[in-house]
Amino acid sequence: MTSPPRLTVYRCRRDGQLVMVRGDACPTCSRSDLEPHEVSGEGFIVVWTTIHIPPTRYANEAPYTVVLVELEDGLRVMGRLLGDAGRGLGSQVRLDHVDPERGPVFEAVDSFTA
């Protein structure tokens, strides 16, 4: 059995605040002393939208759903949602994988089979 995928974010060394992008400064103390930190990638949908008219480079992927997920760690992360299942507000999702060009890709928890 493989371990579930993890999402690498960055944590402020001073106060522990999490940020998604290393180049960002800590939103609490404004310092840029950040270290890589792994989070589970589990959370719930805060908001979603389905893209029907995408940028040219993603034209062959439309329609696709983009979600804002609040992770268990409190960090909010934008990503794609696989399929249409579970895209309601508050639906639980898990990180499926991280696409190097598209970022985090989530899947509804309901769509997992044990």
JOJOLIN-V130364 format. One record per residue. SS is DSSP state (@ for helix, = for strand, . for the rest). NEAR is the number of other ideal C-beta (glycine too) atoms within 12 Angstrom. D_CENTER is the distance of its C-alpha to the mean C-alpha in whole Angstrom. Layout:
# JOJOLIN-V130364
ss=SS near=NEAR d_center=D_CENTER
ss=SS near=NEAR d_center=D_CENTER
This chain:
# JOJOLIN-V130364
ss=. near=4 d_center=23
ss=. near=6 d_center=20
ss=. near=9 d_center=18
ss=. near=18 d_center=14
ss=. near=22 d_center=12
ss=. near=22 d_center=10
ss== near=35 d_center=8
ss== near=25 d_center=10
ss== near=32 d_center=10
ss== near=29 d_center=13
ss== near=27 d_center=16
ss== near=25 d_center=19
ss=. near=18 d_center=22
ss=. near=16 d_center=24
ss=. near=17 d_center=22
ss=. near=22 d_center=19
ss=. near=27 d_center=17
ss== near=32 d_center=13
ss== near=34 d_center=12
ss=. near=29 d_center=9
ss=. near=19 d_center=12
ss=. near=19 d_center=15
ss=. near=10 d_center=17
ss=. near=21 d_center=16
ss=. near=19 d_center=19
ss=. near=24 d_center=18
ss=. near=21 d_center=18
ss=. near=16 d_center=21
ss=. near=16 d_center=24
ss=. near=15 d_center=23
ss=. near=20 d_center=23
ss=. near=19 d_center=22
ss=. near=19 d_center=22
ss== near=29 d_center=19
ss== near=20 d_center=18
ss== near=17 d_center=16
ss== near=23 d_center=14
ss== near=21 d_center=12
ss== near=31 d_center=10
ss=. near=25 d_center=10
ss=. near=33 d_center=7
ss== near=28 d_center=9
ss== near=32 d_center=9
ss== near=28 d_center=10
ss== near=34 d_center=10
ss== near=25 d_center=11
ss== near=20 d_center=12
ss== near=28 d_center=12
ss== near=20 d_center=14
ss== near=19 d_center=16
ss== near=19 d_center=17
ss=. near=13 d_center=21
ss=. near=13 d_center=22
ss=. near=19 d_center=19
ss=. near=14 d_center=20
ss=@ near=9 d_center=23
ss=@ near=10 d_center=21
ss=@ near=18 d_center=19
ss=@ near=13 d_center=22
ss=@ near=10 d_center=22
ss=@ near=22 d_center=19
ss=. near=17 d_center=19
ss=. near=19 d_center=19
ss== near=28 d_center=15
ss== near=33 d_center=13
ss== near=31 d_center=10
ss== near=42 d_center=8
ss== near=26 d_center=7
ss== near=45 d_center=6
ss== near=27 d_center=8
ss== near=33 d_center=8
ss=. near=20 d_center=11
ss=. near=26 d_center=12
ss=. near=20 d_center=12
ss=. near=34 d_center=9
ss== near=24 d_center=7
ss== near=36 d_center=4
ss== near=27 d_center=5
ss== near=36 d_center=5
ss== near=35 d_center=8
ss== near=39 d_center=9
ss=. near=29 d_center=12
ss=. near=22 d_center=15
ss=. near=18 d_center=16
ss=. near=20 d_center=17
ss=. near=26 d_center=15
ss=. near=32 d_center=14
ss=. near=19 d_center=16
ss=. near=17 d_center=15
ss=. near=18 d_center=14
ss=. near=28 d_center=14
ss== near=28 d_center=12
ss== near=42 d_center=9
ss== near=34 d_center=9
ss== near=38 d_center=7
ss== near=29 d_center=10
ss== near=21 d_center=10
ss== near=23 d_center=8
ss== near=19 d_center=11
ss=. near=8 d_center=13
ss=. near=12 d_center=13
ss=. near=23 d_center=10
ss== near=24 d_center=7
ss== near=38 d_center=5
ss== near=31 d_center=7
ss== near=46 d_center=7
ss== near=33 d_center=10
ss== near=30 d_center=12
ss=@ near=26 d_center=14
ss=@ near=18 d_center=17
ss=@ near=20 d_center=17
ss=. near=19 d_center=17
ss=. near=6 d_center=21
ss=. near=5 d_center=22
